[in-house]
Amino acid sequence: MSQRRIPAFLEDLIATPDSKRLVSAYDAPAPPAHPTPGVEAPHNPAFLERLMKATPSRVATGRTGTRYRTATYLTLRGDHAIAKDAVEAEISDELAATLDCVHVVSRCSDRAHYLLHPNEGRRLSDESRRRLEQEGTRDVDVQVILADGLAAPALQINGPRLLPALTEALRARGISTGRPILAKMARVGLQDDIGVLLGARATVICLGERPGLGTGDSLSIYLAIGPKLDQDNAEKNCISNIRPQGLSPEAAADGAADLLRRGLDLGRGGLDLV
Amino acid sequence: MVWTQSLHGEHFTFSSVKQVLARASEARSGDEQAGVAAASMRERAAAKLVLAEITLRTLRESPSVPYEQDEVTRVIEDGIDDRIFARVAGWSVAELRNWILDDDTSGEDIARVGRALPPEGVAGLASLMSNLDLVLAARKLRVVVRCNATLGLPGRISSRLQPNHPTDDVAGILAAVRDGLSFGNGDAVIGVNPATESVDNVVAILRAVKGLMRRYLVPTQNCVLAHVTLQMKALERGAPLDLMFQSIAGSEGANRNFGVTVALLDEALDMARRLGTAKGPNVMYFETGQGTALSANAHHGTDQLTMEARAYGLARRYEPFLLNSVVGFIGPEYLYDGKQITRAGLEDHFMGKLSGISMGCDACYTNHAVADQNDQENLEMLLAAAGVNYLMGIPLGDDLMLNYNTTSFHNNAALRQVFGYRPTPEFEAWLERMGLWRQGRLTSKAGDPSVFDARGLA
């Protein structure tokens, strides 16, 4: 599989250190959830409009014969392209340089390896392990990890706002953090390996979710109290849908910090915190 | 037992039936992840040569998980009709393949034998077949089942209307139902995956979909794909439920991961027949998928094709109205690309039908698999050629709730057009009454969900 970087159109939008352009990705008006109906001469136009408003699904797109109308087909292709490119993208050097993090990588050698062997994405490479032992902060309350996951653009877009917001939200609640970590080719479970290695009381990993059609920018935060290797997901908490058209990084940071405060006080996470 | 096979001067050794089956299976990422796949094409070819000479008796005597340890093995073994099996016990897998593909062997002949085959024999057979073999053999087989309507008749193809909504909003679900019905979709079932698993939610969705079915007299089945225990509670509350759904897999451990046992499934079937709204007798709906057992770490060192065949061996106990593998949903670590997904879809369809099951397929892919819309449509066309009972049906194939891509309303309509197939007879008559279908094709009114407005149709 080819090793592609962030597609050019996304770099334009987000990869400059100029945070104004980044903000513009968030402030851009959401595209209409419901483009004009494709149904020609509908039986009941007002009712059709109500149906389209009732669901984000792509209903009432019309047809030519039994096939999609050309505009529909090309929209689908574009939406699929965003998702596919997001899966293959990598965290840009520019972003990595902007964020003051310890850089680590999982045991995966490339994106194809990463997709084929999820377990390898849950463990640090030997070199990263050594680096973290030297450069990482030990025994903090919460170790913050930023990662690519299945969509690096999600971190590119949301990460630069999420990291300071999260650091500040944790500090405001009296939670110590230490130096954050930027992880490549990471699965959620990498937080367990890192947490155990550094002796953190808890970890959060912020990483890109598997893209849906038309979305390559959705970030999730996974919280784990009391790190242990291969900790069950049921013992973790997740805040998802952090993206320009979803939850803002600031709101997500506050939500995560609240959960972490309660989790640290309680000594466990998962269902007990919900 | 140990088998040695030479191929072009090279010698390969296999130490168990399990190993022969795994090494003979076509390449797929899940088997490589599990460390059971052939190390080379040569080893795979050698394993196929060994497998071809193994008898069905030996395969039956070598269950992938021991009888004493696993209730799925017990259900399968105890369900085999010994008189039928005796006829083929001495056949090698090669002989079985030759017999099935012979023009003089009818679908009825194959179906009779198929119901008495152990899953290790079914999976082994599939590994000795090419994609076209799988299509041709499956096409001979018809599995006809009845619930409120009749599924699986020759010359017909159906669809599960899957009107999922990210927050289970009932109006949103019904909007997608109307859209699908207007394209002639939904004759297999209107089946909703709930975003939130709760009894209240299951009851609300069942009532809403049934309400629309009753208002327009739609001859189909409703279903909410929540855990079986929630559907049972919904039935006890008097919810109108036609089909009882559950995800299942090929070992007791993998089913435990789903929170089900044979006893629970038996109880669910009994309750669906007693309290459900369907005419029946076929009232169960199962989903399966290659890699499920491995992902639950309950594969017992068995390859994923064989584990999938075992899931069908379990399913046939319940004479389901529907069973589909969700073939591309599990992700690239189990089925890497369009080629592997296509192969698995054709294998699953053939193996299920041979096991006596009314087979559909969720021909699908996730956006992190190496597959695209063209791979998707290719598999749909191949399955239609193979005589699949049903595919999924979603607006433009984009499931916003489950985040994956499957068959669209349009594609189901196009497949009927390409292959000259029609809906179930009951549904076809209904579509004609609604003015959406005439003389084997959609009318100009079709594709307009607003025909199902409060005023109803002419």
Chai-1 contact restraints between the chains, C-beta under 6 A:
chainA,res_idxA,chainB,res_idxB,connection_type,confidence,min_distance_angstrom,max_distance_angstrom,comment,restraint_id
A,V39,B,D448,contact,1.0,0.0,6.0,A-B,restraint_1
A,P42,B,D448,contact,1.0,0.0,6.0,A-B,restraint_2
A,P42,B,S450,contact,1.0,0.0,6.0,A-B,restraint_3
A,H43,B,D448,contact,1.0,0.0,6.0,A-B,restraint_4
A,H43,B,S450,contact,1.0,0.0,6.0,A-B,restraint_5
A,H43,B,V451,contact,1.0,0.0,6.0,A-B,restraint_6
A,N44,B,S450,contact,1.0,0.0,6.0,A-B,restraint_7
A,N44,B,D453,contact,1.0,0.0,6.0,A-B,restraint_8
A,F47,B,S450,contact,1.0,0.0,6.0,A-B,restraint_9
A,F47,B,D453,contact,1.0,0.0,6.0,A-B,restraint_10
A,L48,B,S450,contact,1.0,0.0,6.0,A-B,restraint_11
A,L51,B,A175,contact,1.0,0.0,6.0,A-B,restraint_12
A,L51,B,P449,contact,1.0,0.0,6.0,A-B,restraint_13
A,A54,B,A171,contact,1.0,0.0,6.0,A-B,restraint_14
A,A54,B,G172,contact,1.0,0.0,6.0,A-B,restraint_15
A,A54,B,A175,contact,1.0,0.0,6.0,A-B,restraint_16
A,T55,B,H165,contact,1.0,0.0,6.0,A-B,restraint_17
A,T55,B,G172,contact,1.0,0.0,6.0,A-B,restraint_18
A,T55,B,A175,contact,1.0,0.0,6.0,A-B,restraint_19
A,T55,B,A176,contact,1.0,0.0,6.0,A-B,restraint_20
A,P56,B,L400,contact,1.0,0.0,6.0,A-B,restraint_21
A,S57,B,A176,contact,1.0,0.0,6.0,A-B,restraint_22
A,S57,B,P395,contact,1.0,0.0,6.0,A-B,restraint_23
A,S57,B,L400,contact,1.0,0.0,6.0,A-B,restraint_24
A,R58,B,P395,contact,1.0,0.0,6.0,A-B,restraint_25
A,R58,B,L396,contact,1.0,0.0,6.0,A-B,restraint_26
A,R58,B,D398,contact,1.0,0.0,6.0,A-B,restraint_27
A,V59,B,A175,contact,1.0,0.0,6.0,A-B,restraint_28
A,V59,B,A176,contact,1.0,0.0,6.0,A-B,restraint_29
A,V59,B,D179,contact,1.0,0.0,6.0,A-B,restraint_30
A,V59,B,P395,contact,1.0,0.0,6.0,A-B,restraint_31
A,A60,B,P449,contact,1.0,0.0,6.0,A-B,restraint_32
A,R63,B,G447,contact,1.0,0.0,6.0,A-B,restraint_33
A,T66,B,H410,contact,1.0,0.0,6.0,A-B,restraint_34
A,T66,B,A413,contact,1.0,0.0,6.0,A-B,restraint_35
A,T66,B,A414,contact,1.0,0.0,6.0,A-B,restraint_36
A,T66,B,Q417,contact,1.0,0.0,6.0,A-B,restraint_37
A,Y68,B,H410,contact,1.0,0.0,6.0,A-B,restraint_38
A,A83,B,N367,contact,1.0,0.0,6.0,A-B,restraint_39
A,V87,B,H368,contact,1.0,0.0,6.0,A-B,restraint_40
A,L115,B,P332,contact,1.0,0.0,6.0,A-B,restraint_41
A,L116,B,S29,contact,1.0,0.0,6.0,A-B,restraint_42
A,L116,B,E333,contact,1.0,0.0,6.0,A-B,restraint_43
A,P118,B,E333,contact,1.0,0.0,6.0,A-B,restraint_44
A,L150,B,H368,contact,1.0,0.0,6.0,A-B,restraint_45
A,R210,B,H368,contact,1.0,0.0,6.0,A-B,restraint_46
A,P211,B,N367,contact,1.0,0.0,6.0,A-B,restraint_47
A,G212,B,N403,contact,1.0,0.0,6.0,A-B,restraint_48
A,L213,B,D398,contact,1.0,0.0,6.0,A-B,restraint_49
